[in-house]
């Protein structure tokens, strides 16, 4: 039997069913409304589009009205103020053109529907007016550019710098106007109209491109003339106002050419020949050079230039190459000869050189001879050696700061090489407890092979900055041993046993004589110091053999080697109370 509450959930009520149906109908209505809004075929989207266009149109009209007011003020102002006002008016009109472009882009995003025809016609009419006004502004801007260009040709010093800066800004404004005009023409075409200014724009852009490419060639020639004059005078080239102006004009012309070339394909013009000029003038391989036509033309020019250069200078280059190879080959042989001679010289018995110093002298001798040969060979090719050496010096100075830790290790390696605290094959204890045999040395680090056959690479600065214990530096070494006997044993007898053991061992030296003495009365034993001498290579053999023999002889002679002992005394307390029953 189902409880009443569960039954209520299991049986849908009529009111609840009606609510669900209403919610479903609302969802379907919203989805249908969204789909219709995307299609733009109803009155609502047109009203929404008009609502978006109205603020932009209001902004366009406001900016145009402000521009007209500013232009009227410019006609009555002085020359300087008039120029400032005209510039402001142009900025206001460009803002109005930007608002119009946004209107056209909104219309372009909508499909062609009958409800938007009136809006489309209005925007197209505004586009025609804007293009006509842009045409006038561009002509005025070009006139301004010609005036500034003529002024820059006669200006000098600070006046030249000011004129060049104004000329660069004016040319940038012209490029912005052209770009805006091309954008408007493209939008007008997409809205279904044929722009009247498209042909004029194509002609203007092509003319500007030809002008800029010609100017780049002229600027390059003038820059070469200025550089040649600077070489004949004591005045640095970088301090010349003329040189600065030429460099600024060249950079501005390259930027302007690149911007104009981006407009040419949009107007149906072929930009490949001019892209080739841009790449050749800038010397930079960009994405433009990857164009098939541009890359093909550049490759053809390079191949032609290479062929002509080989025909004209081929015999001389071939002779210089032969001389270069002969000089390098001769100094290679001379370097090998120097290596052999120095290697034989450093092995002389009276020269106590370390292995590291020997290797370094051999390497430096051969390397110095080879470097001298390369420099001589390069000089035969017409390469200036002085700037190269200066560049190497500067590079070394910079690397010195970057590699301070490595140079510290190098300096420590030089000190080790000079003072020779150890050499390859020595057993050393250094760098905070590193103990082992020196396996390899360099000017930066030392490779140590430990007793348990581990390889340690220790920086030379760590070794030189710490105490260095060279275990194998001396030919003979003393073996320090301590043996203890019991207090009840005969001291002279034990002493005789120890002296006999040392006298019988073949590897213990007679000079210096071994020492056997009672050193201390310990807690549990009477201790003897036993100090024989031996050759350094026999150190551990003597140490182990004597220790073993002492134990065996003491056992045979009845001399005890006591264990550590303690006497414990117990004291009983008297007069303690007996426990009660």
Secondary structure, DSSP 8 states (H G I E B T S, - for coil): ---HHHHHHHS--HHHHHHHHHHHHHHHHHHHHHHHHHHT-SHHHHHHHHHHHHHHHHHHHHHHHHHHHHHHHHHHS-HHHHHHHHHHHHHHHHHHHHHHHHHHHHHHHS---GGGHHHHHHHHHHHHHHHHHHHHHHHHHHHHHHHHHHHHHH--HHHHHHHHHHHHHHHHHHHHHHHHHHHHHHHHHHTT---SSHHHHHHHHHHHHHHHHHHHHHHHHHHHHHHHHHHHSSS-GGG-HHHHHHHHHHHHHHHHHHHHHHHHGGGT---HHHHHHHHHHH----GGGGSHHHHHHHHHHHHHHHHHHHHHHHHHHHHHHHHHHHHHHHHHHHHHHHHHHHHHHHT-TT----HHHHHHHHHHHHHHHHHHHHHHHHHHTT--HHHHHHHHHHHHHHHHHHTHHHHHHHHHHHHHHHH-S--TT-EEEETTTEEEEEEEE-SSEEEEE-TTS-EEEEEHHHHHTS--EETTSSSEEEEEEEEEE-TTS-HHHHHHHHHHHHHH-TTS-SSS--EEEEEEE-SS-EEEEEEEEEEGGGHHHHHHHHHHHHHHHHHHHT----------------S------
